[in-house]
Amino acid sequence: MFVRIVKMQFHQEYITTFSAIFEEKKKAISASKGCQLLELYQDKNNPEIFFTYSYWNTTDDLEQYRKSELFTGVWTKIKVMFNAKPEAWSVDKKVCLP
């Protein structure tokens, strides 16, 4: 299992629209094969910045999701809302304390 972190920054006027799209699609995204967890965070100091954290069983599972109609449809809608280039990292969790 690994963690996928994606940083997205939106124009202020699109924050509500993005939030509505995420709310509508979050269950379908988290139901994708190999997705164990999906979380959305919003920066406390800059409300235009969001992060998604998702846990995936394998890199193949993530790639299948990224090639899916679900991802393509969501990404097509939100990419025009960005005010900065999105950044993404795939990382292995090393330590988790309760």
Helices and strands as residue ranges (DSSP letters): E 2-9, G 12-14, H 15-30, E 35-42, E 49-56, H 59-66, H 69-78, G 79-81, E 87-91
